[in-house]
Amino acid sequence: MYAKNAWNKYSENKQDLISFCEDYKKFITKGKTERRCVEEAILEAEKAGFKNIDSFKSLKTGDKVYATNKGKNFASFIIGEKPLEEGLRVLGAHIDSPRLDLKQNPLYEKFDFALLDTHYYGGIKKYQWVTIPLALYGVVCKKDGTQVKISIGDNEGDPVVGISDLLIHLSGDQMQKSAAKVIEGEDLDVMVGSIPTKEKEKSSVKATIVKLLKEKYDIEEEDFLSAEIEVVPAGGAKDYGLDRSMIAGYGHDDRVCAYTSLRAVIDSSVNEYTSCAVLVDKEEIGSVGATGAQSKWFENVIAKLVMLEGNYSEFKVRSALENTKMLSSDVSAGFDPLFPGVNEAKNSAYLGKGICFNKYTGSRGKSGCNDAMPEYFAEIRNIMDANDVNFQTSELGKVDQGGGGTIAYILGNYNMNVIDAGVAVLNMHAPMEIVSKADVYEAYKAYKVFLTLK
């Protein structure tokens, strides 16, 4: 059964949809890294009256609370009418995206060019990252405890950087390689300069870059040892298509679901159950580490909320998690008309047909997936239909074609009901991804409706 095209109900009045998508474009243009996304989330939340969890001594119905972790995780809550031990309604998304990271000793000189050595992060097609304008974002943490923010490539008047590629006239051998090998990981080095500086008795292009970094940021070359600098596509999100029906930009996976989830909670009233949007890091590399979904941070935040509610017990924390209903807000692979052969048409996600629910993800026989309960999805179908939300269902390509995962199985370990729900994306994991504006807005509406689920 094919879903209905969501654009049909916006044939006359698109203003709310367009306005929401303009806000989203600003968010992903500014939120090029996890840290930047958290900064933007805090601004959005505080503007709506949310306060840091550390400022509360107790909680009551209607309180608006947010918590952060190491600058890379964010969670917002509107405390509901029922006690926390009866569960929450959670929207969970990730805010990391595939990119290139600078190595700890990145700067070097070769044939009168200064370059930065990188290690790619997440699953990418390496050849897509050459000959495009790139920007540098991140932080440099100095030994004295100061933190220097880096942002080069998107500000007015900024230069951009990039990775070179062979000209077609000399690429006879290169063109014989497979797509996986045509650009090697160790060759994804970013070109940053070519003017030499006289240093002692020799000229050095590297010395020019070191001098520039000292003058602008007061950092030394050795400070790269404790830096986290990400190389991302330069430029902001733009309308895509002559009809402006889509958005092209970097990081739709999964910031499109992060923003819609965040806004769904921020824009909600007090519901029966506590509403929550949680944004996590490291999904693209397995949800590991202190800021990934496998961290105990979110569990600890729930424990703190239970404590602030009063009469704390460990059992109440466990009950709160087990009784929670959650949407793993993550994108789905959109059906591409140029590559139809990798999809099974009746179980694919189509741009413009609303939010997409994936009962399971995984690969090779559903390996690593959550595989949501049908009883739970029946509840969700009912509330979506009752509120005129356009939705569709899909799986990630043909059975033996590939696969992928989300954070759903991690939260499912608490015995809570979880299902994947997100926006269909074309060009997923490429420097430029594409989403439908109608899907962005339907996702936002779906998430708001979900927060009222009984």
N, C-alpha and C positions, 0 to 999 in steps of 0.2 A: 504494500500500500504506500503510495507516494504522498508526502506531505504537501499541503497547499502553499503556494507562494505567498510569503508574508507581505510583499509589496502591494498586493491587491487591496488590503485594508487601509493603505496609506495613499490611495490614488488621489484623494482630495486634500487631506491635511497631513503634511509631513513635518510641520514646524517643530513639534516636540522631538521627533526622531532626529532631525537635522541639528537642533540645538544640543542634544545629548551627545551626538557624534562629534560635534565641534569640541566639546569639553574633553571627550576621549582622545581626540587627536592631539590636544595640548598636553594631556597626561603622558602619552607614549613619546611625544617629542622631547619632553623634559625627563622622562623616566627611562633613560638609556641603560641604567644599571639597577641592581637590587637596592643599593643604598639610596639612589635618587628616587626610586619608587616609594620607599618607606618615608623619605622626607616629604614627598607629595601627599602621601596618605595621611601623615600627621597634620599637614596643613588643611586638608579637606575635612578631617575629623574635628579638629579644634574649631574650625570655622562653623561647624554644625553643633558645637556645644559639648563635644566629647572631652573627657579629662583623663589624664594619666592615672593608671591604676594605683600608683604610689601615693596619690593625693586623697584616696578614700580610706576612711576608718571603718566604714560599714556600707552595706548596699541596701537599696530599696528598689521597688518596681519603678521602671522609667529611667534609672540612672544610665548615663552614657559613659562608657569606659573604654579606654584603649591601652594596649600594652605593646612594648617593642622588645626586641632581642638583638643585641650586638649590631644594631643599625641595618639588619637584613631581614628581620621578621616583624610582622605587624598583625595585631588582632584588635578588632573593634567589637563591642558588645552593647546591646540595649537590653537591660535586665527586664525579663518578662514577669508575668503575673504568677506563674508557677515556680516553686522552688527548683533550684538548679538540679537537684538529684533526680528530677523527673525528665531531665534531658534538655538539650539545646537544639536549635535549628542552625546548622553550620554551613557556610559556603567557604570552601577551601581552594585556593588557587596558588600557583607559583609565579614568582616575579623574576626568576633568572631566565636568560635566553641564550642560545648558542652564540658564541663570539670567539675572539682571540684574546688571550691573556699574555701580558709581558712576563718573560721569565725573570728570575731574581737577579741575574746578571745579563741584562738584555742589550746594552749599548755596545756596539762595535763598529769598526771602520773596515771597509773593503773597497779597493780600487777607487778611492776618493769619494765614496759615499758613506754617510753615517746611517746605520740601520739598527732596528730594535728586534731582538729575537723573541718569538712568541711560541705559545703552546695553545692549540685550539681547545675550546671548552664545549662539550656537548657534541651531538651528532651533526656534522656539517658535510656538505659537498665542497671540498677544499678549493676547487677551481672557481667557485662562485665568488670568492673573496678577493680575487686579483683584479686590478685595473678599475677599481671603484674608489670614490672618495671615502676615507675613513677618519674617524675622530678618536681622541684619547680621553677616557674618563677614569677617575678613581681617586685614591688617597695614597699619600706618602706619609708614613709614620716615622718621625725622627726619634733619635735616641733620647732626646730631652723630653719626650712625651707630647710634643706638638704634632698636630695632624694637618697636612697640607692637602687641600682639595685640588685635583687636576681636572680641567675641562678645556680641551683644545679641539677646535674643528667645527663647532656649531654656533659660537658667538659671532656677532657682527665683526667683520674684519679679520677673523681667525684664518690661519692657513689650514689646509687639510693634509693628511698623510695618505700613504697607500702602499700597495704591493705590486711590483712590476711583473710583466709576463713577456714571453718571447714574441717578437713580431712574426707574423705568418710567413714571411719570406725565409726565415731561418728555423722553422719549427718542424721540419720534415721528420726528424727522429721523435720529437715530442708527440706529434700527432699519431704516432703508432702505438702509444701507450693507452692503457685503459683509463676510463674517467677517474677511477680511484687513484691512479698513479700519475696522471698528467701534471698535477701539482702535488708535491710531497709536503708532508707536515712541516719538516724542517726548512722548507723553502718559503714558508709564510712569514717572511721577515719584512718589517715595515720600514720604508725609506723615509728618513726624517731630515736629511740635509746633504749639502754638497759644497759648502763654502769652507775652505781651510782657514785655520787660524795659525799664525806663526807661534810655535811653542818650542822654546830653546832653539835648536838649530834645524828643526824640521817643521813642515806644515802638517796640520791635523784637522780633519773635518770633525772627528769625534770631539776634539777640544772645543770647537765652536758650539756644539750642542750642549756640552757640559757647562760652558760659560753662560749660554742662554738660560739654562735651567736654574743656575745660581742667581742670575740677575732677576728673573721673573718670579721664581718660587722659593728662592733661598734653600735649595736642596743640592746635595752633593751626589756624585755618581754612586757612592756606596749606600745612599739612602734607598736605592732600588731594592736592596735586600729586604727591607720591611715595607714594601709598597704593594698595592693592589691596583693595577692599572689595566683597564679593559679597552680593547680595540673594537670599536663598533662602527657601523655605517654612519657617515655624516649626513646631515640633513633631516628635516622634519617629515612627519606624516602628511600625506597629500590625498586629495580626492582622486579616485581612480575610475576611469571610464568617461566617455563623453557625456553620459547622463549623470555623472557624479554619484553613482549608486554604490560605489565601493571605496575602501580606504586602503591605500598602499603605505606601508611603513615597516620599520624594524621592530621586532619583539611582540607582535600580536600573540605569539605563543610564549607566555600565556598571560600577557598583561591585559589583553582584551577581556579575559575572564576575571582577572584581578580587579580591574577598574569597575566593571559592571557589578561584581560581588560587593566591593567596597561601597559603591554608590547605593546599592540595594539596601544595605544596612543603614547607612547614613540617612537615606531618604525615608526610612520606615517609621511607622508609629510604634507604640508599645504593643507587643504581641503576647499571646498566651504563654509561649515559651521564649526563653532568652534567645535573641538573634545574634549571630556572630559571623563576621568575615575574617578569615585568617589567611595571611599571605606568607608563603614560605620560600626558601631558597634551595638551591642544589638539586632540583628535580631533574634537570637535564643530565646529571651525572649520578643518579641513583638515590637522591633524597638523603644523602649521608651527611655526617658531621653535625656540629652544634647548631647550625641554622637550617638544616634540612628537615623534612617532615618526620624523619625517624628520630629526631632529637626529642628529649623529654620536656622541652620548653613549653609546648602547648598544654601538655598534661599539668605542668606546674602552674600555669596561669589559671587553669580550671580549678586547681586545688586552692589557689589564692582567692578566687572568687567565692568558692564554697566557704572558706574561712571568714571572708568579709560578710557573708550572708549570716553567719552565726551558727553555733552548735556544730563545729567542724568534726567530721570523722572521715577516715580513709574510705569507709564503705560508701559514704555520700559521693565522694569523688569518683569512685568506680561506677556507681549507679548513674551519675551524671553523664559519664562517657558512654556507658552501655546503652542508655536510653536516648542518646542523641540520634537525630536523623541528619544526614549530611549529603550535600552535593559536592562531589569532587569537580570543581569548576575548571575544566581543562578543555582545550580546543580539540577539534576533530579534523581529520584530513578531508578537505573538500574535494568533490568530484571535479576532475579537470577534463574539459572536453577534448583537449589535445592528447590526453593519455587515458582513454577509457578502459584500456585492457587490463589495468591493474585492479580495477574495482568490480564488485558484483553489484550491478545497477540497483537492484531493489533494496539493498542493504548498504547504501552509501549516503554520505552527507552532502547536501546540495546547498550552494550559496543562495541566500534569499528565501529559504524555507523555514527559518526560525531556529531556535536553540536545538542542539542535537544531543540526544541521550545515547550513551554507549553502555549497554548492559555489561559488557566485558571488553577489555582491551587485550593486552598480552600478545603472545606469538607462539608458534609451534604447539598448537593444541591448547591455546589460552594460557600458556605458561606465564606466571607472574601477574595474573590479573585478579580483580576483585570478584567479578561475576555476581552482580547484584541479585537480590531475592525478587522473584516476580511479584510477590505480595506487596513489596515496597514500591515497585514501579507502577503497580495498579493504583496505589494511592496518589502517586505523582501524576499519572495520566488523568486521573479524575479531577484533580485541582487545576491542572493546566487547561483542560477542556472547559471547566466551569468558569474560568476567567479569560477565555478567548486568547490564550497564548499559543502562537504557532510553534509546534515542535515536530521533530523528526527523530528517527532512530538510525543508527548505522554501526558498522564495524570498520576496523582499519584495514581496508583492502581485502583482496581475495585471501582465502584461507592459508595458502602456502606462499603468498607473495611477500609478506613482511610482518610488521607488527610494531607495538610500542606499549608504553606503560604510563601510569599516572600515580598520584599519591593515594588513590582510593584504597588499595589493599592495606596500606599502612594504618589508616584510621579504622579500617575494617577489623584490624587486630584487637580493637577494644570491644568487639562484638556489636558495634553500632551499624545501622543500616546506611550504606553508602552507594551512590551510583554516579558515574561520570556524566557531566552535563556541561556543554560549552558551545563555542562558536566554530563553524566550519572555516578552515583556512586553506587558501591556495598558496603554493610556494613555501610550505612549512619548513622552517629551519634555514631558509635562504636569507640573505641580507635584506631583501624586500619581500614581505609577505602581504597577502591580500585578504580582506574580509568584506562581507556585505554589511552596509549600514543597517539594513533591516534586521539582520541577525544580531548585530550588536544591541540594538534597542529591544528586540524580543528577548534576548538573554537577560538584560536588565529587568524587564517586566517579569520574566519567569523566576528570577532569583527573589524578587520582592514577594511574589505570590508564594513561593516555597516557604518563606519565613513565617507564613501564617498556617502552615500545615499542622493539623492536629496530631 
